[in-house]
Amino acid sequence: MTQTNISVATVVLVHAAWADASSWNKIIPPLQRRGVEAGAVQIPLTSLSDDAAILRRFLKRVSGPVVLVGHSYGGAVITAAATGNPNVKALVYIAAMAPDEGETVGELLHRAAPHASAPALVPDEDGLLWMSAKGFADAVAHESSADDALLMAATQKPVAVECVQEKMTKPAWKEKPSWFLLADQDRMIAPETQRFMADRTGGHVYAMEVDHTPLASAPDEVVAVINKAVDTVAHRAALMRAESEDWHEGRLGK
């Protein structure tokens, strides 16, 4: 791909449950090589409202237009945090949750029958959900290398049950354009549930033969979808600049 210098938008990346910001390690360098500013947020995974608050705080540090990207549970976080923020120009969902108002992540997870390889998740005495190494290998990242799956298991962050039980407030996808990478080989979020969520956003949907964690198993495909959103934001910004220049030239010519 031809390298270009796109500085019109900053890509802000939000990780999934059982993950941290390093899960985007294969995504950030290709964006940066293209000249796109990119940053990954560390969310605490303590509740949906806590995670959305951390993301809102992070966004205050970013000047100019933002393309907000969420993976898996991170999709719910961007959906909650971006509402009413005029700097967020696009939402990108990577095998992600996109709840509507009043819905919970847990309800959407159980909308369809679970895959046979999906692990049963039971909170521990502290109300935290952990993922087994087998769960990573068989369901979370079954198309990733064995080493990648083991590393995910070893470095995981547990997720509090409040993250999946808290209801969504006004969803940002009702006011902002969205792009959705639909993972047809997903064993954690049923593909039909992803299709249901993606279609109702009214956004751009790209169905791909990838697993639940294409960040590791198919990073080029993830970068391509993000770039589509970035290019659209850049194009719209260029049109607005041109219209503004034409308006000023017209005013000055009178």
ABEGO torsion letter per residue (X at the ends): XBBBBBAABBBBBBBBBGBBAAAAAAAAAAAAAAGBBBBBBBBAGABAAAAAAAAAAAAAABBEBBBBBBBEAAAAAAAAAABGBAABABBBBBGBBBBBBGBBAAAAAAABBBBAABBBBBBBAAGBBBBBAAAAAAAABAABBAAAAAAAAAABBBBBAAAAABBBBBBAAAABBBBBBBBAABAABBAAAAAAAAAAAGBBBBBBBBBABAAAABAAAAAAAAAAAAAAAAAAAAAAAAAAAAAAAAAAAX
